[in-house]
Amino acid sequence: MLFLGLTLGLIGKVLLGTSVILVHGKITKEKRIDGIVLMEMRREQFIAFLGVLLMIVGYVLEISHFGFI
């Protein structure tokens, strides 16, 4: 049951992070937004990608700690 909870939690977090990355990507393609905002959006997009990567690494560490792999 713990494995299922960890897995579903990770899937939810990754879906949320992915949607943030996709929205930021679409906004950065808008031509009506000034350069400062675009730089900030790209930075936030990178941070969101890094966050998703860290969630996946944390998940692998958790399931290995509890002996699921």
Distance bins in CASP14 RR format, pairs under 12 A and 6 or more apart:
PFRMAT RR
TARGET T0000
AUTHOR 0000-0000-0000
RMODE 2
METHOD distances of the structure
MODEL  1
1 7 0 0 0 0 0 1 0 0 0 0 0
1 8 0 0 0 0 0 1 0 0 0 0 0
1 66 0 0 0 0 0 1 0 0 0 0 0
1 68 0 0 0 0 0 1 0 0 0 0 0
2 8 0 0 0 0 0 1 0 0 0 0 0
2 9 0 0 0 0 0 1 0 0 0 0 0
2 62 0 0 0 0 1 0 0 0 0 0 0
2 63 0 0 0 0 1 0 0 0 0 0 0
2 65 0 0 0 0 0 1 0 0 0 0 0
2 66 1 0 0 1 0 0 0 0 0 0 0
2 67 0 0 0 0 0 1 0 0 0 0 0
2 68 0 0 0 0 1 0 0 0 0 0 0
3 9 0 0 0 0 0 1 0 0 0 0 0
3 10 0 0 0 0 0 1 0 0 0 0 0
3 59 0 0 0 0 0 1 0 0 0 0 0
3 62 0 0 0 0 1 0 0 0 0 0 0
3 63 1 0 0 1 0 0 0 0 0 0 0
3 64 0 0 0 0 0 1 0 0 0 0 0
3 65 0 0 0 0 0 1 0 0 0 0 0
3 66 1 0 0 1 0 0 0 0 0 0 0
3 67 0 0 0 0 1 0 0 0 0 0 0
3 68 1 0 1 0 0 0 0 0 0 0 0
3 69 0 0 0 0 1 0 0 0 0 0 0
4 10 0 0 0 0 0 1 0 0 0 0 0
4 11 0 0 0 0 0 1 0 0 0 0 0
4 63 0 0 0 0 0 1 0 0 0 0 0
4 68 0 0 0 0 0 1 0 0 0 0 0
5 11 0 0 0 0 1 0 0 0 0 0 0
5 12 0 0 0 0 0 1 0 0 0 0 0
5 13 0 0 0 0 0 1 0 0 0 0 0
5 59 0 0 0 0 0 1 0 0 0 0 0
5 62 0 0 0 0 0 1 0 0 0 0 0
5 63 0 0 0 0 0 1 0 0 0 0 0
5 66 0 0 0 0 0 1 0 0 0 0 0
5 68 0 0 0 0 0 1 0 0 0 0 0
6 12 0 0 0 0 0 1 0 0 0 0 0
6 13 0 0 0 0 0 1 0 0 0 0 0
6 55 0 0 0 0 0 1 0 0 0 0 0
6 56 0 0 0 0 0 1 0 0 0 0 0
6 58 0 0 0 0 1 0 0 0 0 0 0
6 59 1 0 0 1 0 0 0 0 0 0 0
6 60 0 0 0 0 0 1 0 0 0 0 0
6 61 0 0 0 0 0 1 0 0 0 0 0
6 62 1 0 1 0 0 0 0 0 0 0 0
6 63 1 0 0 1 0 0 0 0 0 0 0
6 64 0 0 0 0 0 1 0 0 0 0 0
6 65 0 0 0 0 0 1 0 0 0 0 0
6 66 0 0 0 0 1 0 0 0 0 0 0
6 67 0 0 0 0 0 1 0 0 0 0 0
6 68 0 0 0 0 1 0 0 0 0 0 0
6 69 0 0 0 0 0 1 0 0 0 0 0
7 13 0 0 0 0 0 1 0 0 0 0 0
7 14 0 0 0 0 0 1 0 0 0 0 0
7 55 0 0 0 0 0 1 0 0 0 0 0
7 56 0 0 0 0 0 1 0 0 0 0 0
7 59 1 0 0 1 0 0 0 0 0 0 0
7 60 0 0 0 0 0 1 0 0 0 0 0
7 62 0 0 0 0 0 1 0 0 0 0 0
7 63 0 0 0 0 1 0 0 0 0 0 0
7 66 0 0 0 0 0 1 0 0 0 0 0
7 68 0 0 0 0 1 0 0 0 0 0 0
7 69 0 0 0 0 0 1 0 0 0 0 0
8 14 0 0 0 0 0 1 0 0 0 0 0
8 15 0 0 0 0 0 1 0 0 0 0 0
8 59 0 0 0 0 0 1 0 0 0 0 0
9 15 0 0 0 0 1 0 0 0 0 0 0
9 16 0 0 0 0 0 1 0 0 0 0 0
9 55 0 0 0 0 1 0 0 0 0 0 0
9 56 0 0 0 0 0 1 0 0 0 0 0
9 58 0 0 0 0 0 1 0 0 0 0 0
9 59 0 0 0 0 1 0 0 0 0 0 0
9 62 0 0 0 0 0 1 0 0 0 0 0
9 63 0 0 0 0 0 1 0 0 0 0 0
10 16 0 0 0 0 0 1 0 0 0 0 0
10 17 0 0 0 0 0 1 0 0 0 0 0
10 51 0 0 0 0 0 1 0 0 0 0 0
10 52 0 0 0 0 1 0 0 0 0 0 0
10 54 0 0 0 0 0 1 0 0 0 0 0
10 55 1 0 0 1 0 0 0 0 0 0 0
10 56 1 0 0 1 0 0 0 0 0 0 0
10 57 0 0 0 0 0 1 0 0 0 0 0
10 58 0 0 0 0 1 0 0 0 0 0 0
10 59 1 0 1 0 0 0 0 0 0 0 0
10 60 0 0 0 0 1 0 0 0 0 0 0
10 61 0 0 0 0 0 1 0 0 0 0 0
10 62 0 0 0 0 1 0 0 0 0 0 0
10 63 0 0 0 0 1 0 0 0 0 0 0
11 17 0 0 0 0 0 1 0 0 0 0 0
11 18 0 0 0 0 0 1 0 0 0 0 0
11 52 0 0 0 0 0 1 0 0 0 0 0
11 55 0 0 0 0 0 1 0 0 0 0 0
11 56 0 0 0 0 0 1 0 0 0 0 0
11 59 0 0 0 0 1 0 0 0 0 0 0
12 18 0 0 0 0 1 0 0 0 0 0 0
12 19 0 0 0 0 0 1 0 0 0 0 0
12 52 0 0 0 0 0 1 0 0 0 0 0
12 55 0 0 0 0 1 0 0 0 0 0 0
12 56 0 0 0 0 0 1 0 0 0 0 0
12 59 0 0 0 0 0 1 0 0 0 0 0
13 19 0 0 0 0 0 1 0 0 0 0 0
13 20 0 0 0 0 0 1 0 0 0 0 0
13 48 0 0 0 0 0 1 0 0 0 0 0
13 51 0 0 0 0 1 0 0 0 0 0 0
13 52 1 0 0 1 0 0 0 0 0 0 0
13 53 0 0 0 0 0 1 0 0 0 0 0
13 54 0 0 0 0 0 1 0 0 0 0 0
13 55 1 0 1 0 0 0 0 0 0 0 0
13 56 0 0 0 0 1 0 0 0 0 0 0
13 58 0 0 0 0 0 1 0 0 0 0 0
13 59 0 0 0 0 1 0 0 0 0 0 0
14 20 0 0 0 0 0 1 0 0 0 0 0
14 21 0 0 0 0 0 1 0 0 0 0 0
14 48 0 0 0 0 0 1 0 0 0 0 0
14 49 0 0 0 0 0 1 0 0 0 0 0
14 51 0 0 0 0 1 0 0 0 0 0 0
14 52 1 0 1 0 0 0 0 0 0 0 0
14 53 0 0 0 0 1 0 0 0 0 0 0
14 54 0 0 0 0 0 1 0 0 0 0 0
14 55 1 0 0 1 0 0 0 0 0 0 0
14 56 1 0 0 1 0 0 0 0 0 0 0
14 57 0 0 0 0 0 1 0 0 0 0 0
14 58 0 0 0 0 0 1 0 0 0 0 0
14 59 0 0 0 0 1 0 0 0 0 0 0
15 21 0 0 0 0 0 1 0 0 0 0 0
15 22 0 0 0 0 0 1 0 0 0 0 0
15 52 0 0 0 0 1 0 0 0 0 0 0
15 55 0 0 0 0 0 1 0 0 0 0 0
16 22 0 0 0 0 0 1 0 0 0 0 0
16 23 0 0 0 0 0 1 0 0 0 0 0
16 48 0 0 0 0 1 0 0 0 0 0 0
16 51 0 0 0 0 0 1 0 0 0 0 0
16 52 0 0 0 0 1 0 0 0 0 0 0
16 55 0 0 0 0 1 0 0 0 0 0 0
17 23 0 0 0 0 1 0 0 0 0 0 0
17 24 0 0 0 0 1 0 0 0 0 0 0
17 44 0 0 0 0 0 1 0 0 0 0 0
17 45 0 0 0 0 0 1 0 0 0 0 0
17 47 0 0 0 0 0 1 0 0 0 0 0
17 48 1 0 1 0 0 0 0 0 0 0 0
17 49 0 0 0 0 1 0 0 0 0 0 0
17 50 0 0 0 0 0 1 0 0 0 0 0
17 51 1 0 0 1 0 0 0 0 0 0 0
17 52 1 0 1 0 0 0 0 0 0 0 0
17 53 0 0 0 0 0 1 0 0 0 0 0
17 54 0 0 0 0 0 1 0 0 0 0 0
17 55 0 0 0 0 1 0 0 0 0 0 0
17 56 0 0 0 0 0 1 0 0 0 0 0
18 24 0 0 0 0 0 1 0 0 0 0 0
18 25 0 0 0 0 0 1 0 0 0 0 0
18 45 0 0 0 0 0 1 0 0 0 0 0
18 48 0 0 0 0 1 0 0 0 0 0 0
18 49 0 0 0 0 1 0 0 0 0 0 0
18 51 0 0 0 0 0 1 0 0 0 0 0
18 52 1 0 0 1 0 0 0 0 0 0 0
18 53 0 0 0 0 0 1 0 0 0 0 0
18 55 0 0 0 0 0 1 0 0 0 0 0
18 56 0 0 0 0 0 1 0 0 0 0 0
19 25 0 0 0 0 0 1 0 0 0 0 0
19 26 0 0 0 0 0 1 0 0 0 0 0
19 45 0 0 0 0 0 1 0 0 0 0 0
19 48 0 0 0 0 1 0 0 0 0 0 0
19 52 0 0 0 0 0 1 0 0 0 0 0
20 26 0 0 0 0 0 1 0 0 0 0 0
20 27 0 0 0 0 0 1 0 0 0 0 0
20 41 0 0 0 0 0 1 0 0 0 0 0
20 44 1 0 0 1 0 0 0 0 0 0 0
20 45 1 0 0 1 0 0 0 0 0 0 0
20 46 0 0 0 0 0 1 0 0 0 0 0
20 47 0 0 0 0 1 0 0 0 0 0 0
20 48 1 0 1 0 0 0 0 0 0 0 0
20 49 0 0 0 0 1 0 0 0 0 0 0
20 50 0 0 0 0 0 1 0 0 0 0 0
20 51 0 0 0 0 1 0 0 0 0 0 0
20 52 0 0 0 0 1 0 0 0 0 0 0
21 27 0 0 0 0 0 1 0 0 0 0 0
21 28 0 0 0 0 0 1 0 0 0 0 0
21 41 0 0 0 0 0 1 0 0 0 0 0
21 42 0 0 0 0 0 1 0 0 0 0 0
21 44 0 0 0 0 1 0 0 0 0 0 0
21 45 1 0 1 0 0 0 0 0 0 0 0
21 46 0 0 0 0 1 0 0 0 0 0 0
21 47 0 0 0 0 1 0 0 0 0 0 0
21 48 1 0 1 0 0 0 0 0 0 0 0
21 49 1 0 1 0 0 0 0 0 0 0 0
21 50 0 0 0 0 0 1 0 0 0 0 0
21 51 0 0 0 0 1 0 0 0 0 0 0
21 52 1 0 0 1 0 0 0 0 0 0 0
21 53 0 0 0 0 0 1 0 0 0 0 0
22 28 0 0 0 0 0 1 0 0 0 0 0
22 29 0 0 0 0 0 1 0 0 0 0 0
22 45 0 0 0 0 1 0 0 0 0 0 0
22 48 0 0 0 0 1 0 0 0 0 0 0
22 49 0 0 0 0 0 1 0 0 0 0 0
22 52 0 0 0 0 0 1 0 0 0 0 0
23 29 0 0 0 0 0 1 0 0 0 0 0
23 30 0 0 0 0 0 1 0 0 0 0 0
23 41 0 0 0 0 1 0 0 0 0 0 0
23 44 0 0 0 0 1 0 0 0 0 0 0
23 45 0 0 0 0 1 0 0 0 0 0 0
23 48 0 0 0 0 1 0 0 0 0 0 0
24 30 0 0 0 0 0 1 0 0 0 0 0
24 33 0 0 0 0 0 1 0 0 0 0 0
24 37 0 0 0 0 0 1 0 0 0 0 0
24 38 0 0 0 0 0 1 0 0 0 0 0
24 39 0 0 0 0 0 1 0 0 0 0 0
24 40 0 0 0 0 1 0 0 0 0 0 0
24 41 1 0 1 0 0 0 0 0 0 0 0
24 42 1 0 0 1 0 0 0 0 0 0 0
24 43 0 0 0 0 1 0 0 0 0 0 0
24 44 1 0 1 0 0 0 0 0 0 0 0
24 45 1 1 0 0 0 0 0 0 0 0 0
24 46 0 0 0 0 1 0 0 0 0 0 0
24 47 0 0 0 0 1 0 0 0 0 0 0
24 48 1 0 0 1 0 0 0 0 0 0 0
24 49 0 0 0 0 1 0 0 0 0 0 0
25 33 0 0 0 0 0 1 0 0 0 0 0
25 38 0 0 0 0 0 1 0 0 0 0 0
25 41 1 0 0 1 0 0 0 0 0 0 0
25 42 0 0 0 0 1 0 0 0 0 0 0
25 44 0 0 0 0 1 0 0 0 0 0 0
25 45 1 0 0 1 0 0 0 0 0 0 0
25 46 0 0 0 0 0 1 0 0 0 0 0
25 48 0 0 0 0 0 1 0 0 0 0 0
25 49 0 0 0 0 0 1 0 0 0 0 0
26 33 0 0 0 0 0 1 0 0 0 0 0
26 41 0 0 0 0 1 0 0 0 0 0 0
26 45 0 0 0 0 0 1 0 0 0 0 0
27 33 1 0 0 1 0 0 0 0 0 0 0
27 35 0 0 0 0 0 1 0 0 0 0 0
27 37 0 0 0 0 1 0 0 0 0 0 0
27 38 0 0 0 0 1 0 0 0 0 0 0
27 40 0 0 0 0 0 1 0 0 0 0 0
27 41 1 0 1 0 0 0 0 0 0 0 0
27 42 0 0 0 0 1 0 0 0 0 0 0
27 44 0 0 0 0 1 0 0 0 0 0 0
27 45 0 0 0 0 1 0 0 0 0 0 0
28 34 0 0 0 0 0 1 0 0 0 0 0
28 35 0 0 0 0 1 0 0 0 0 0 0
28 37 0 0 0 0 1 0 0 0 0 0 0
28 38 1 0 1 0 0 0 0 0 0 0 0
28 39 0 0 0 0 1 0 0 0 0 0 0
28 40 0 0 0 0 1 0 0 0 0 0 0
28 41 1 0 1 0 0 0 0 0 0 0 0
28 42 1 0 1 0 0 0 0 0 0 0 0
28 43 0 0 0 0 0 1 0 0 0 0 0
28 44 0 0 0 0 1 0 0 0 0 0 0
28 45 1 0 0 1 0 0 0 0 0 0 0
28 46 0 0 0 0 0 1 0 0 0 0 0
29 38 0 0 0 0 1 0 0 0 0 0 0
29 41 0 0 0 0 0 1 0 0 0 0 0
29 42 0 0 0 0 0 1 0 0 0 0 0
29 45 0 0 0 0 0 1 0 0 0 0 0
30 37 0 0 0 0 1 0 0 0 0 0 0
30 38 0 0 0 0 1 0 0 0 0 0 0
30 41 0 0 0 0 1 0 0 0 0 0 0
31 38 0 0 0 0 1 0 0 0 0 0 0
32 38 0 0 0 0 0 1 0 0 0 0 0
33 39 0 0 0 0 0 1 0 0 0 0 0
33 40 0 0 0 0 1 0 0 0 0 0 0
33 41 1 0 0 1 0 0 0 0 0 0 0
33 42 0 0 0 0 0 1 0 0 0 0 0
34 40 0 0 0 0 0 1 0 0 0 0 0
34 41 0 0 0 0 0 1 0 0 0 0 0
35 41 0 0 0 0 1 0 0 0 0 0 0
35 42 0 0 0 0 1 0 0 0 0 0 0
35 43 0 0 0 0 0 1 0 0 0 0 0
36 42 0 0 0 0 0 1 0 0 0 0 0
36 43 0 0 0 0 0 1 0 0 0 0 0
37 43 0 0 0 0 0 1 0 0 0 0 0
37 44 0 0 0 0 0 1 0 0 0 0 0
38 44 0 0 0 0 0 1 0 0 0 0 0
38 45 0 0 0 0 0 1 0 0 0 0 0
39 45 0 0 0 0 0 1 0 0 0 0 0
39 46 0 0 0 0 0 1 0 0 0 0 0
40 46 0 0 0 0 0 1 0 0 0 0 0
40 47 0 0 0 0 0 1 0 0 0 0 0
41 47 0 0 0 0 0 1 0 0 0 0 0
41 48 0 0 0 0 0 1 0 0 0 0 0
42 48 0 0 0 0 0 1 0 0 0 0 0
42 49 0 0 0 0 0 1 0 0 0 0 0
43 49 0 0 0 0 0 1 0 0 0 0 0
43 50 0 0 0 0 0 1 0 0 0 0 0
44 50 0 0 0 0 0 1 0 0 0 0 0
44 51 0 0 0 0 0 1 0 0 0 0 0
45 51 0 0 0 0 0 1 0 0 0 0 0
45 52 0 0 0 0 0 1 0 0 0 0 0
46 52 0 0 0 0 0 1 0 0 0 0 0
46 53 0 0 0 0 0 1 0 0 0 0 0
47 53 0 0 0 0 0 1 0 0 0 0 0
47 54 0 0 0 0 0 1 0 0 0 0 0
48 54 0 0 0 0 0 1 0 0 0 0 0
48 55 0 0 0 0 0 1 0 0 0 0 0
49 55 0 0 0 0 0 1 0 0 0 0 0
49 56 0 0 0 0 0 1 0 0 0 0 0
50 56 0 0 0 0 0 1 0 0 0 0 0
50 57 0 0 0 0 0 1 0 0 0 0 0
51 57 0 0 0 0 1 0 0 0 0 0 0
51 58 0 0 0 0 0 1 0 0 0 0 0
51 59 0 0 0 0 0 1 0 0 0 0 0
52 58 0 0 0 0 0 1 0 0 0 0 0
52 59 0 0 0 0 0 1 0 0 0 0 0
53 59 0 0 0 0 0 1 0 0 0 0 0
53 60 0 0 0 0 0 1 0 0 0 0 0
54 60 0 0 0 0 0 1 0 0 0 0 0
54 61 0 0 0 0 0 1 0 0 0 0 0
55 61 0 0 0 0 0 1 0 0 0 0 0
55 62 0 0 0 0 0 1 0 0 0 0 0
56 62 0 0 0 0 0 1 0 0 0 0 0
56 63 0 0 0 0 0 1 0 0 0 0 0
57 63 0 0 0 0 0 1 0 0 0 0 0
57 64 0 0 0 0 0 1 0 0 0 0 0
58 64 0 0 0 0 1 0 0 0 0 0 0
58 65 0 0 0 0 1 0 0 0 0 0 0
59 65 0 0 0 0 0 1 0 0 0 0 0
59 66 0 0 0 0 0 1 0 0 0 0 0
59 68 0 0 0 0 0 1 0 0 0 0 0
59 69 0 0 0 0 0 1 0 0 0 0 0
60 66 0 0 0 0 0 1 0 0 0 0 0
60 67 0 0 0 0 0 1 0 0 0 0 0
60 68 0 0 0 0 1 0 0 0 0 0 0
60 69 1 0 0 1 0 0 0 0 0 0 0
61 67 0 0 0 0 0 1 0 0 0 0 0
61 68 0 0 0 0 0 1 0 0 0 0 0
61 69 0 0 0 0 0 1 0 0 0 0 0
62 68 0 0 0 0 1 0 0 0 0 0 0
62 69 0 0 0 0 0 1 0 0 0 0 0
63 69 1 0 1 0 0 0 0 0 0 0 0
END
